[in-house]
Amino acid sequence: MGVDVLSELLDGTRARGGMFHQVVMDPPWSLHIKDEAPLGLLTMARGTAWLTPDGADPVRLRPGDIAVLRGPDPYTVSDVPGRAPDMVVHPGDRCTTPEGEELCEALALGVRTWGRNRDGADLLVNGTYQVQGGISRRLLAALPQFLVLPQESCGCPLLPLFADELARDAPGQQAVLDRLLDLTLIATLRAWFDRPDGDAPRWYRAQGDPVVGPALNLLHLHPARPWTVASLAAAVGVSRAALARRFTDLVGEPPMSYLTGWRIDLAGDLLREPGVTVASVARQVGYANAFALSAAFKRLRGLSPSEFRAGPTATGGAAEGGQPERALVRAPARVTAPEPGLRAVVR
C-alpha cells in the first residue's frame, strides 16, 4: 500500500490539546490576535469580518469561508478594515485591552465563548495548533503566510458541527474538538493544493508521477533500508539515470539527498521522545550506529543529536539548514494507504 504524503504530514501535525474559542460581537469590534500559535484556522459562523495579517492587505471573511494562518505572526480580525483593536489575545489564552487590562472574566459568556452579547451579529470561531517537530516544519513551510478558502470552494460540512461542539462541556470534548480541527484542516489544504493554478509543494505534485510517486512511497515505507539510487531504481522498474534525473526534476533534490534529510528530520522527532538513545534512533532511521547518525546529524543540523535534544523544542517555520522541503513520516514510520474563487496570499 502506498503512502499518502499529505496524510502523513497531517498525521504528524495532529492537534493535541488545541486552543478553541468562539467570539460573539456586535459592531464595532476589532480583535488583535498575537497568541504565537504556529498554525490556526478561523471562520465566521455568523456575520462577516475582515482579516488583516500584519503587513498584508485586508481580506473579507464571509460565513463558511475558512482562513488558515501560519504563525507566529499576529493578525487582526475586525468588523471593518482598519479599525483599531479593542481586544488583544495573548499566548496562554489571555485576553486584554490594548493597554493590558484583563478582559477574560468580563468577556466570558460560557464554555470557550467570549463576547459582550451572546446574541451578537457576528460569531467568529477559531482553533489553533501547538505543533512541534520536523514533520510540522515541513507542512508549515509548504503554506503561505495565510490563505482564505471561500465557502463555495470547499463547502466543509463540519463547520456547523464545529461551532456547536465548541460550546459543549462533556467528557472527551477536547478530543472531539481536536479531531474536528484536523478534519477541517485536511479538507481545506486538500482543496488549496488541488487548485489548477496553485503552487502546491513539489513533494505533493510528485506523488502523481508514475516513477517518482512509487519511489517516494518506498522511501516512506522503508526509511531504514540501505537504499542506493540503483536499488531504488530497480524497485520502481527504471534505470538508475532515469530515476535520478526525474526525481531531481520533480522533487528538487536527488533521491539520496532527500532520504538523508528526511532521516535526519525523523531522527530529530524521535530524539524528543523520552527514554530513547541515539543508537536506537540510528537503527530506526537507517544508520548503522550512533556515530554514523551523529556525523550526518551534525553535518545537516550543525549540532550533535545530544546538543539538539538538550535545546529548545522546534515549533514550526522553515526547515533548518536551508534544505529543500520534503515530507516526513511520523515516528515510528508507518504506512497509510484553481478552485473557483480561491483567495490565497503568498508571502
Residue pairs with C-beta under 8 A, 6 or more apart in sequence:
1 335
1 336
1 337
2 213
2 214
2 217
2 335
2 337
3 216
3 217
3 220
3 221
3 329
3 335
3 336
4 207
4 336
4 337
5 203
5 204
5 207
5 216
5 220
5 327
6 186
6 189
6 190
6 193
6 204
6 327
7 186
7 336
8 135
8 220
8 327
8 328
8 329
8 330
8 336
9 135
9 138
9 139
9 327
9 328
10 139
10 182
10 185
10 186
10 189
11 330
11 336
12 133
12 135
12 136
12 139
12 269
12 328
12 329
12 330
13 39
13 129
13 131
13 135
13 136
13 139
13 185
14 178
14 182
15 127
15 129
15 177
15 178
15 179
15 181
15 182
16 130
16 178
17 130
17 174
17 178
18 127
18 128
18 129
18 130
18 174
18 177
18 178
18 181
19 35
19 37
19 93
19 127
19 128
19 130
20 112
20 126
20 127
20 128
20 166
20 177
20 181
21 112
21 113
21 114
21 125
21 126
21 166
22 45
22 112
22 113
22 114
22 123
22 124
22 125
22 126
22 163
22 166
22 167
23 31
23 113
23 114
23 115
23 123
23 124
23 126
24 109
24 113
24 114
24 115
24 116
24 117
24 118
24 119
24 120
24 122
24 123
25 31
25 79
25 115
25 116
25 117
25 120
25 121
25 122
25 124
26 116
26 117
26 120
26 121
26 122
27 79
27 80
27 121
27 122
28 79
28 80
28 83
28 86
29 78
29 79
29 83
29 86
29 87
29 122
30 76
30 77
30 78
30 79
30 83
30 84
30 85
30 86
30 87
31 76
31 77
31 78
31 85
31 86
31 87
31 88
31 89
31 124
32 74
32 75
32 76
32 85
32 87
32 88
32 89
32 98
33 40
33 74
33 75
33 76
33 77
33 88
33 89
33 126
34 74
34 88
34 89
34 90
34 91
35 71
35 89
35 90
35 91
35 93
35 128
36 71
36 72
36 91
37 71
37 72
37 128
37 129
37 130
38 70
38 71
38 72
38 129
38 130
38 131
38 136
38 140
38 315
38 316
38 317
39 68
39 69
39 70
39 71
39 128
39 129
39 131
39 136
39 140
39 143
39 185
39 316
40 68
40 69
40 71
40 126
40 127
40 128
40 129
41 66
41 67
41 68
41 69
41 126
41 127
41 128
41 181
41 184
41 185
41 188
42 51
42 61
42 66
42 67
42 69
42 77
42 124
42 125
42 126
42 127
43 61
43 63
43 64
43 65
43 66
43 67
43 124
43 125
43 126
43 159
43 162
44 61
44 62
44 63
44 64
44 65
44 122
44 123
44 124
44 125
45 63
45 123
45 124
45 125
45 159
45 160
45 163
46 63
46 121
46 122
46 123
47 63
47 79
47 120
47 121
47 122
47 123
48 60
48 61
48 62
48 63
48 79
48 122
49 60
49 61
49 77
49 78
49 79
49 122
49 124
50 58
50 59
50 60
50 61
50 77
50 78
50 79
50 80
50 81
51 58
51 59
51 60
51 61
51 67
51 75
51 76
51 77
51 146
51 148
52 58
52 59
52 75
52 76
52 77
52 78
52 81
52 82
53 69
53 73
53 74
53 75
53 76
53 145
53 146
53 345
53 347
54 73
54 74
54 75
54 76
55 73
55 347
56 145
56 146
56 345
56 347
57 345
58 81
58 82
59 67
59 146
59 148
59 343
59 345
61 67
61 77
61 148
62 150
62 151
63 151
64 150
64 151
64 155
64 156
64 159
65 148
65 149
65 150
65 151
66 148
66 149
66 151
66 154
66 156
66 159
66 184
66 188
67 146
67 147
67 148
67 149
68 143
68 146
68 147
68 149
68 185
68 188
68 189
68 192
69 75
69 145
69 146
70 140
70 143
70 144
70 145
70 146
70 316
71 128
71 316
72 316
73 145
75 146
76 85
77 124
78 85
79 122
84 98
85 98
86 97
86 98
87 95
87 96
87 97
87 103
87 107
88 95
88 96
88 97
88 98
89 95
90 96
93 104
94 102
94 104
95 102
95 103
95 104
95 107
95 114
96 102
96 103
97 103
104 114
107 114
107 115
107 116
108 114
109 115
109 118
110 118
110 167
111 166
111 167
111 168
111 169
112 166
112 167
113 166
113 167
123 163
125 159
125 162
125 163
125 166
127 162
127 177
127 180
127 181
127 184
129 181
130 315
131 139
131 140
131 315
131 316
132 272
132 313
132 314
132 315
132 316
133 268
133 269
133 272
133 313
133 314
134 265
134 266
134 268
134 269
134 314
134 319
134 328
135 265
135 269
135 328
135 329
135 330
136 314
136 315
136 316
137 265
137 314
137 316
137 317
137 318
137 319
137 320
138 265
138 319
138 325
138 326
138 327
138 328
140 316
140 317
140 318
141 317
141 318
141 319
141 325
142 200
142 201
142 204
142 325
143 189
144 344
144 345
144 346
144 347
145 345
145 346
145 347
146 345
146 347
147 192
147 342
147 343
147 344
147 345
148 343
148 344
149 188
149 191
149 192
149 339
149 342
149 343
149 344
150 341
150 342
150 343
152 340
152 341
153 191
153 195
153 339
153 340
153 341
153 342
154 187
154 188
154 191
154 339
156 184
156 187
156 188
158 180
158 183
158 184
158 187
159 184
161 180
162 177
162 180
162 181
162 184
165 173
165 176
165 177
165 180
166 177
191 339
191 342
192 198
192 339
192 342
192 344
193 200
193 201
193 204
194 200
194 339
195 338
195 339
195 342
196 338
196 339
197 338
198 338
198 342
198 344
199 346
201 325
201 327
202 250
202 251
202 252
202 324
202 325
203 216
203 251
203 325
203 326
203 327
205 250
206 212
206 213
206 216
206 247
206 250
206 251
207 213
207 216
209 246
209 250
211 236
211 238
211 242
211 243
211 246
211 247
212 243
212 246
212 247
212 250
212 251
214 235
214 236
215 232
215 235
215 236
215 243
215 247
215 255
216 251
216 327
218 227
218 232
218 235
218 236
219 227
219 232
219 255
219 258
219 259
219 262
220 327
220 329
220 333
220 335
221 333
221 335
222 333
223 259
223 262
223 263
223 266
223 285
223 286
223 329
223 333
224 283
224 284
224 285
224 286
224 333
225 231
225 286
226 286
227 255
227 256
227 259
227 286
228 256
229 240
229 243
229 244
229 254
229 255
229 256
230 240
232 243
232 255
233 239
233 240
233 242
233 243
233 244
236 243
238 246
243 255
244 254
244 255
247 254
247 255
247 258
248 254
248 255
251 258
251 324
251 326
252 324
252 325
253 261
253 323
253 324
253 326
258 324
258 326
259 286
260 296
260 300
261 300
261 319
261 323
261 324
261 326
262 326
262 327
262 328
263 285
263 286
263 287
263 296
264 285
264 296
264 297
264 300
264 301
265 319
265 326
265 328
266 284
266 285
266 328
266 329
266 331
266 333
267 281
267 282
267 284
267 285
267 293
267 297
267 305
268 297
268 301
268 308
268 314
269 328
269 330
269 331
270 276
270 281
270 284
270 285
270 331
270 332
271 278
271 281
271 305
271 308
271 309
272 309
272 313
273 331
277 290
278 290
278 293
278 294
278 305
278 306
279 289
279 290
281 293
281 305
282 288
282 289
282 290
282 292
282 293
284 331
284 332
284 333
285 293
287 293
287 296
290 305
293 305
294 304
294 305
297 303
297 304
297 305
297 308
298 304
300 320
300 321
300 323
301 308
301 320
301 321
302 321
303 311
314 320
319 325
319 326
